[in-house]
């Protein structure tokens, strides 16, 4: 582990991980040893993000296929 801190054994959740700061942070967390769960609004963008990654990025893809509005109880 070559870095300032070690996140081995930790899990990080990064929203908006398919581009910009979210993509950068997911890669940085993975390089620090974390298992990274990445999310985005579209499955295609997540797949493209994984294809751009290196071997240290371990991710679970979460896709929302149906949105249900939240109503007051």
Secondary structure as UniProt FT lines:
FT   TURN            8..9
FT   STRAND          11..14
FT   TURN            15..18
FT   HELIX           20..31
FT   TURN            32..33
FT   STRAND          35..39
FT   HELIX           43..52
FT   TURN            55..56
FT   STRAND          59..62
//
